[in-house]
């Protein structure tokens, strides 16, 4: 398991502009791996993370996993991911928390939905485009007199 988690930092990120903070991307991938894929269920090819395990705790578990998922959104915003992509990421988390809060079925939903992995992929795709969009900081300076 520790090798799997460590490899989240080692994956190459060739499609991103050089200005993107590689360490931040590594941290985002690590958090996604811990929350979505850190444990292989013996005898299967299925991997789950802390997200569905935390979901076993009624109400509190889903809330905690939702808050942990916000780290990826916050780091993405800091890296310059577009507002549209950030809104989609928040929607993924909302679906994850809402779906995960359904007793029993919600835990299975959490194991399959993998909102954090989706969010990292969405952020990386947005950053790889590298085009400044109207939703990104356009370098507008405000002068205060």
Buried (B, 14 or more C-beta within 10 A) or exposed (E): EEEBBEEBBEEEEEEBEEEBBEEBBBBBBBBBBBBBBBBEEEEEEEBBBBBBBBBEEEEEBBBBBBEBBEBBBEBBBEBBBBEEBBEBBBEBBEBBBEBBBBEEEBBBBBBEBBBBBBBBEBBBEBBBBEEEEEBEEEEEEEEEE
